[in-house]
Amino acid sequence: MRTTIGMRTHGTHRWAGALVALVCALPLVGLSAAPAFAAKPGRAGISWVNAQILNRGPSVAVEVQWPRVRGATSYEIEFALSSGAISSTEVQGSSTKRTVRVRGTSSSVQRGVATGLRAGSTYCFQIRARNRSGFGYRGGLHCKVTVRSNRPVPPSSIPMVIGTYNTCSSACNSTLGAWSARGPRVRDRVLQMNVGATGRRADIVAIQEGNLATPYLTSALGGTFTRGCQTGDGTGHPSHDLQSLFVRDATYEVVPGTAGGVSFARYDDPVHGACWVKVREKASQQDVVVVSAHLWNGDDTAGGTRRGLETDLLADTVKATFPGSPIVYAGDFNSTRSHARDTPLYRMYADGQDDAYDQAARYLSRPYRNSACGTSTTPRTSWRWGNHLDRVFAPARAHVATWEVDYRMDGSRYLAPMPSDHHPVLVSLRIPVAAPAIIPSP
């Protein structure tokens, strides 16, 4: 009996030992098969505003875009009114901070919409990514001035695509090559100026630093564009052709006897100035004044003061010459919101003009790629404000449909060889026209 029991006990021990070994092994198998917890997503990239939507009433909605963050399943768009409550690096702590949550996608560019923004106000945006393990670090700031509420599409308007292009026709010879080689590339860039990839071609092209470019383009663009003005017009110095304007023959015509210009030599700035001309849209027979300008380039306070004087002289002269006419200013204003005082902007505001960069309903290029590109094929980026020296100022009640820097890319670099140290800026406008006068019947 004991022997039998002993045999059963021995057998039971063997079976139990095998069972224990199996049970002990199961957790090990399970642990090795279980997925590891995902790491938190990385730091988000800097966002940019891709479109503005003007609602009926005082509010604006904007579409914000940013690069996809690996491992992110959702994102938060954090934004606040720009004020002293916003530090130099983040919107945290602002009493106006709001958050929009967006589900992530597999696209390389993520999108979200922020609504209820005040028109004509400055907002700063930040992005942070999220997954089940938590949040990643916030990206850097991007700030945007929202479109004003008085800029919807006018009920009666004429279309105009205007480009502004600093050609650096002589100053860049030592870095980008002789004008004889760059001239054809500048000509081709002007001829290829289209809205987006296949949109309307440029109707007006404003040229700066054109002492070599203006006479060359006058001949090279013949049959497609007519030179409307150059800085020497009206100044008694016809050789001062640093700034000029070219008008596409198919869509606009130059109104004879309206070309004029001004030099800023009185402010000890003989190489900068402006020219203007009245143009007539052929389809509607409506007139618009267009200006090509180039202002002083100093970055200090004195430079800002001088640019203010030059803008005052330019605006006062053009308004006195064409009272009541819509005016579009284009050119290299050598001033941005990053300056201590953006003097050209304040004068334009006083005259009812707005920077097209602020007012655009849609951006057809990445707005952080600076139009002043320098001589390197590596893109210059200005994330917070854009900092575009090349600007278009739109007249009162004009609608700015699109804004873009017309650059050419080869992968992540600008296409070489580069024609100039600036890229053209291209703006699509709808300019309001006066209602026809009603003549009472006799």
Secondary structure, DSSP 8 states (H G I E B T S, - for coil): -HHHHHHHHHHHHHHHHHHHHHHHHHHHHHHHHS-------------EEEEEEE-SSSEEEEEEEEE--TT-SEEEEEEEE-STTS-SS--TT-TT-EEEEEE--SSSEEEEEEEEEETT-EEEEEEEEEETTEE------EEEE---TT-S--SSEEEEEEEEEE--TTTTHHHH--HHHHHHHHHHHHHT-BSTTTS-B-SEEEEES-TTHHHHHHHHTTTTEEEEEETTTTTT-TT--SSEEEEETTTEEE-TT--EEEEEGGGTEEEEEEEEEEEEETTT--EEEEEEEE-----SHHHHHHHHHHHHHHHHHHHHHSTT--EEEEEE----TTSS--HHHHHHHHTT-EEHHHH-SEESS-TTB-SB--SSSS--B-TTT---SEEEEE-TT-EEEEEEE---EETTEE-SS-S-SB--EEEEEEEE----------
